[in-house]
Amino acid sequence: MTTPGSLDVTQAEGPPGPFTWYRNLNQQERRTFWSCKIGYGLDGMDTQMLSFVIPTLIALWGITTGQAGLISTSTLIASALGGWIAGILSDRIGRVRTLQLTVLWFAVFTFLCGFAQNYQQLLVARTLMGFGFGGEWTAGAVLMGEVIRAKDRGKAVGMVQSGWALGWGLTAILYAALFSLLPPEDAWRALFVLGIVPAIFVIFVRRLVKDPEVYRQAKIQEAPSHPAHFYEIFAPGMLSITLRASLLTTGALGGYYAITSWLPTFLKTERGLSVLGTGGYLAMVIVGSYIGYVISAYLTDLLGRKKNFILFAIGSFIVVLLYTQLQVSNEIMLWLGLPLGFFASGMFSGMGSFLTELFPTRIRGSGQGFCYNIGRALAAFFPLLIGLLSQKVSLSLGIGAFAAVSYGVVILAALSLPETRGKELEAQ
């Protein structure tokens, strides 16, 4: 049986089991899998640092929640632009080379955040960091989606994206450790300085990972006089798909950012939890996130892409309202964190494979990069709007309202899009 990533390789089926798909990968495919998984983990580690230090910056610099929200929003807008450009670059210069460039970029600028002397410097450094982390998602998602054969694509890409939760968990551990050992004015800087670590990862990718065979074949077949252009995703035959897929990502990311950007602040300011107490609650959310990624990775191949999105959107809608609106004990809040992370993060397991399957190879990076990142750009305003709204109403009300609208959008968009489960990728 052939795979998209190895068109000329026949793979023997292993004994049936939940990890048969992994045992059937060849050496290059496994290297790609782990490079993308580690890449997402490092991306998640650097990206989530800001949400942990917002309460400290509010206390040290006297910034408002609106200003804190602006940092998050500007970072996400920059990441949307970076993701779109990375998608175009991945069609032009290759998936792997683009992955290398984006990881190096976000690592360097995360490091520089640790040396900001005021709000304005941090805003600039963090915004530039966003340009790289948005690009890394696009390059990694396209790369992984093209390597894995159709029937296992959802599982493999979803398992790769679970690396985000691992990176988020690593940030939580570093946050708790640094803020326990160092005074707050030094601890937040040390956290950002550790963001340079992903730069080392680029060496591994450069040496061991190659572009997928389906992409290389597409480049060979591409006529020099008619190269692929990113604007083809807006052609009459593709425009409807592009717009509906963008609506799907806007809803998914809007709900996710509404929750994660303000969760540490919500737990500390409205629930009155200490640094270590906040870490415990976040740990439950992060564990739930990882489990959600893994379970959803299998469900997206079992149920189909659309049904999986709808299932996780409904679950997210219910749990986020319970988490933010119910006046319950701290013990119940702790356990609610598990399904909160499960549904809010698990939804993204199917996103990479679904967007990969919606676009032809020659414009896949451009299409996937645009749809995911225009959604990110629109969703980027949610942290800012929630921050501004929280100056008039409770933070919990702002988070709950924006999340509820977002997941409703996901359901409507999923219903309108075609099912792509099992779709074979072609070199065209």
Salt bridges, closest charged atoms under 4 A:
GLU13 OE2 - ARG149 NH1 3.18
GLU13 OE2 - LYS151 NZ 3.53
ASP91 OD1 - ARG95 NH1 2.68
GLU146 OE2 - ARG95 NH2 2.61
GLU146 OE2 - ARG364 NH1 2.83
ASP152 OD2 - ARG149 NE 2.90
ASP152 OD1 - LYS155 NZ 3.20
GLU213 OE1 - ARG216 NH2 3.25
GLU222 OE2 - LYS219 NZ 3.60
GLU232 OE1 - ARG362 NH1 2.38
ASP301 OD2 - LYS155 NZ 3.14
ASP301 OD1 - ARG305 NH1 2.71
GLU357 OE2 - ARG153 NH1 2.82
GLU357 OE2 - ARG305 NH2 2.62
